[in-house]
Amino acid sequence: MKDLEKFLKVLSDGMKSLAKGFESVAEKVETMAKSEGMENSPPKKAAQAKAAKPARKPVKKTTVKKAAPKTAKKSAPKKKTALTATEAVYQIISRSKNGAGTAALKKKTGFPDKKIHNIIYKLKKQGKIISQAKGVYAKV
């Protein structure tokens, strides 16, 4: 019960400080409106009376919008996705007639030696390429 009372007191204090903030904002808006020559600004007393009362949020009435009939959309042409490193190395090896060496793969892809050796190891494990000679690989 004490926790509830503490919570309500904190909530009440918060609402009071919020009301004071609204009052100061209303006063600033009013002074700005007067300086710009606006004649339709609300009187100061009415703004303070409204700010003193805790404001309730207006309940918004929502209307259900009917969904527009869906039309068949044409699918956009598929963009080419970037190749993975393994796919790029495999493509280079499969395109070469006499096989591709690690130096050529490094030059064409720009990958470091370690990455190329790891990719070659994976491709050999998968059975996609074979070693023709030391450092030269061909498609199966």
SULWOQUI-V383848 format. One record per pair of residues at least 6 apart in sequence whose ideal C-beta (glycine too) atoms are under 6 Angstrom apart, sorted by the first residue. I is the first residue (numbers start at 0). J is the second residue. Records with the same first field share a line. If there is no record, write none. Layout:
I: J + J
This chain:
14: 53
18: 50
21: 50
22: 47 + 50
25: 46 + 50
29: 40
32: 40
85: 118
87: 108
88: 104 + 118
89: 122
91: 99 + 104 + 107
92: 99 + 128 + 136 + 138
93: 138
98: 131 + 135 + 136 + 137
100: 134 + 135
101: 115 + 134
104: 115
105: 115
122: 128
128: 136 + 138
129: 139
130: 136
131: 137
